[in-house]
Amino acid sequence: MEIIDIHTHIGIVRSWSPYLKGFVKATIHDLISYMDSVGIDLVALLPLPGIVEPYDRIPSTDKVLKLSKEYPDRIVPFCVIDPRCIKPKERIEQYVKRGCKGFGEYKVRLYIDDERSIRVFKICADLGIPVLIHMDKEFNPDIHRFIKVLNKVPDAIFIMHGPGWWKYISAETGDEDYPKGKVIPGGIIEKIFKEYRNVYADISAHSGLNALKRDKEYASIFLRMFSNRVLFGTDFPCISPEGNQFGPNREHIDLLINLGLEKEILERILYKNALRLLGL
């Protein structure tokens, strides 16, 4: 079965595991090694809009494009810009002409419905590329404002990610970014998926994994219900709370496999949804 990882990076990232201190550096060769060891056919390689964290160093769009040319059968390049830059339309158009198939990871310290972000989403909608958004308390808050975005930019395609998104898999949420315990059906994600056909989500990093692991019985129901809206991703080379590395540790893919999902459900999540969104 083909597998596409919709959310990967290379570069230097800081570990946030209590069991691993310092930084982790992953090169393009490390990314390819991860793919080969796990059986990943294709990845989306995501830049960031500048230095969004003082300790991370993720390559720019230009670097991602260059690397994708070296591995055209393994890497799909995404582009991203800071929405406060000059001539955003021209920059994104040029990146798409050079081969970028998506926009993201969009991680900026602005409310998600900021007019500068809305402008970028409209540009991406016109170009027909999906927008992959990181959402938490600091970057692109919040899910209630996101609903305003959906009404302002109905033609854009969004792939959501991060604790500010996945915590709302449950109808009961608190201040915790990574809540535990049984999921209460009827969460905001359910409501968004049912009302807006242009919203997707990737299960990458701890946020997506935790949302599915906390209540596996509900996870099976949720994934069957929305199998055409969920994408496999890892956020490689992000470090898990256990101190190992998402992607090579196989946590995301093993969870999907062990949920006992039907073959057609797995196929949609593992690659078919991504093929459709990326126009491949």
N, C-alpha and C positions, 0 to 999 in steps of 0.2 A: 504494500500500500504506500502510495506517495505521501510525503510529509513536507509541509512548508511551515517554517518558523517565521511568523509575521513580525517579530519584534526582537531584533538583535542589535548589538553595538560592538565596536572595538574601542580600545583606548585604555585609559587609566581610571579606575573607579575605587572609591573607598569602601572598605568592608564595614557593614553595620551589624555584623554578627558579634556577639560577646565572646565567641570562640576563635575569632580570627581578627587580629589587629593589623592596621596599616592599609596598604593599597594593593590592588590587583591590576596587573597589566595584561591585556589580551591583544595580540596582533591579528592580522588577517589570517595568518597561518594557524593560529590557535582556533579561530572561528571555523576554518575549514576542517581542522582536526576534530572539533566537536561534532560537526555535521557528519563526518565520516564514521565516527565512533558510535553515534546514535542512529544513523540512518536517515539523516535529514537531506532531502534532495535540493531544497532551495530555501534561501532566507531573504527577508527584507532587511537591509542594512540601513540603520537610522542614524543620522547626525542629530545634533542639538543646536538650538539657536544661540551660539556663543557659549560662554562659560556660565552655566546656570547654577552650578555649585562651585564654591571656591577650591574644592579639592579634586574635582573630576576633570578629565581631559578627554573629550570625545571628538573625533574628527569632524571637520566641516563637510558641507555638501560637496565641495569640489574634490576633497579627498575621497569621499565615498564614491563619487562618480569614477574617479581614476581607478580605484580598487575593483569596481564592478566590471570595468573593461578587462581586467586581468582574469576574472572568473565569470564570464558572461552567462555560463550555464548554471551557476550556483548562487549568484548574488543579484538581487533586484535593488537598485538604489532608490532611496527616498531623498527628498530635499526638505529643507526647513529654513526659515528666516525669522529674524526678530521683527514683529509687526511694527515696531517703531522706526524701522529703517526707511530710507528714501527709496522711491520707485519700487515698491513691493511687487506690483503686477509685472513689471518688466523682468525682475529677477526670477520670479517663480516661472514665468513663461519660458525664459531661457533654460532653466533647469529641466523643465519638461521636454523641451526640444532636444536636450542633450541626453535624455533617456530616463529621467526620474519618473517612477510610476505611482508615487504617493507623496504626501506631505506629512512630515513628523520626524522625530517625536516632538510634538508641539508642547513645550514646557516653558512657560513664561509666568512672571509674577504680575499677572493682570487678571481681573475678573474675566470669566470666560465669555461674558457678553459685552466686554469692552468694545467700543466701536472700531478700534484698530484691529482687533481679532476678527470681528464680523467682516471687515473688509477683506482680510486674508481668506476667510472661509468662502466668501463669494467668488474670489478669484479661483480658488481650487474647484469650486462647483462648476464654473464656466469652463475650466480645463478638463473636467471629468476625472479628477484624481481624488482618492480618499484622504481624509485628514485623521491622523492618529494622535490622540490627545492624552496627555498625562494629567490626571486630576487629583488634587489633594487640597489640604487646607491652605497651602502656600502657593501652589501653581494651579492656575485656571479654576479657582473655585467659582461657583459650586454647582451641584447637580440641579438645583432649582433654577438658577440662572441659565443653565444649559437648555432647559425647556424653552426659555425665551429665545435662545439662539435657534432652536429647531423651527420655531415659528417665523423667525426673521430670514433664515436661510434654508428653505425647505428642499432645495435641490442639492445641497451638499451631502456627501457621504462621510459619516463619522465612525471611527474605530476608537472606542473608549477603553481606558486603562488607568489603573492606579487605585489607591485606597479610597479616594474621594468619589470614586464610581462604585467599586465592588462592595463596599460596606452596605450599599443600598439594595443588595440582593434580598435583604430581609425587610419586612415591613416595620420592624422594631430596630432602631439604631440609637446609639449613644454617641459619646465623644470619641470612643475608641476607633483608631484607624483600622485595626485588624480584629474585629469582634469574634468571639467564640460562641459556641452553643448552637442550638437548633435555629434554623431559619424559619421565620414566620412568613408564609406565602403572601403575595400581594405587595411586594416591595416596589420602590420607584422604578427599578430597572425593568421589572415585569411590565409596569404600566407604560414606560417609554417604548419598549419593544413592541407592545401591542398597538400603540397609537402611531408610532413613527417608523415607517419602513426603511428609512435611510440611516438607521443607527445599528452599529455592530459593536462587538467588544472582543478584546483579546484576553486570554487567561494568564498572561505572563506575570513574572515576579511573584512576590509573596502575596500581593493583594488578590490576584486572580486565583492563585492556588488555595489560599486560606478560605476564600468565598465558597469554593467547591468542597474542600476537605472538612469544613466545620459541620456539614450536614450532608453526608453522601447520599442519603435517601432522597433528599430534596434536590441535590445536584443532578441525580439521574433524571428526575422529573423535569427540571429546568432545562437541561441540555437536550432532552427529547423535544420539549416544547419549542425551543428556540435554536434548533440545530443549524438552521440556515442563517443565524446571526452571530455565531460565536466562532472565533478563530484561535487556533493553537499558536502559542508564543511562549517565550521563556524569559526574555530580557537578559540573555547572555551578554556580558560576563557577570551579571549581578550575583552577589553572594547571598545565600539563604541564611536564615537565623541559625541553622545548625552548623554553619561554617563551611559548607560545600558550595558548589557553584551550580546555579540554575542552568539547565541545558544538559551538561555532562552528568548531573545527578539523576536525570530522567524522571524527576518528581512529577512534572506536569504530564508527560506522556504516559507514565505508568498509572497515574490517577485515572486518566481517561480510559485506558485499556481495562483497568480493574473495576470500573463501574458497570461493566457488562452491557455496554451500549451496542445496539445493532450496527452491523457493518456500514449501512448507508448513513447512519448518524455520525459515526467516526469519520467516514470519508469526507463529509461536509466540513467538519470541524478541523480535520487535519490538513486538508488541502483544497477541496472544491470551492469553499467560500472565498479563500484567498485568490484562487485562479480567477474567479469571476470579478472580484473587486479590482484586481490589478490588471485585468484585461489581457491575461496570458493564455 
